[in-house]
């Protein structure tokens, strides 16, 4: 079973294909093929209907003496499903179709007749216009009028569809508003509670900008030399008391912020009294002054 899909077969070293005798057979031998009925037909012997697509094991042969611009025409032999009468049909390369030949008649197909009638009308119209210029002008006028009618009908359809779409949108909006207005007391209470919960969450969780807590090129500065800052989400108590932001930060961030504050705000130097530096003492209102 493993050799079923093997593509390379073994050939012995002394294999010579010229020693294989050629098989002789009839010139136009028939082949057994599996096909489906190309059209719906009715058996002429028993009147059984054979629908299009019915599968058969058919015999295939080449039609002698018939071709279409060098394209071969093939004949197929099948048997009726009820009486086993032989039915034959041939290929039709000219019309890219099949033709019933013997044993069955093809069922009536209205679209085939419509195509034939349209082709006849077209040929008759061309023949009539060849010798009558006024007829050509009349046909052009009729065609232009037909095109204008088609465009007007298409415009009306588009306008109607747009109007229906607007009406549908307005109805949806009105229905949504009506549903909101006609809420039951339970639904109204639930919606009010959800809004209060969302408001409370916004109050408790807020984002503040902390200087020096974000990544920068140098400690505490960004690319422009100004103190870097980042947005930190903090949690507040659900009351009116505003906590200190530094107490809410981690220890490492708090140390970094203190260091940055110290570097940005250096301690002021004490002002030195020049009189004391020279050893001069001043006494007010009769007190002794030494120098």
ABEGO torsion letter per residue (X at the ends): XAAAABABBBBBAABBAAABBBBBBBABBBBBBBBBBABBBBBAAAGBBBBBGBBBBBBBBBBBGBBBGGBBBBBBBBBBAAAGBBBBBBBBAAAGBBBBABGBBBBBBAAAAAAAAAAAAAAAAAAAAAABAAAAAAAAAAAAAAAAAAAAAAAAAAAAAAAAAAAAAAAAAAAAAAAAAABBAAAAAAAAAAAAAAAAAAAABBBBBBBGABBBABBGBBAAGBBBBBBBBBBBBBBABBBBAAAABBAAAAAAAAAAAAAABBBBBBBBBAAAAAGBBBBBGGBBBBX
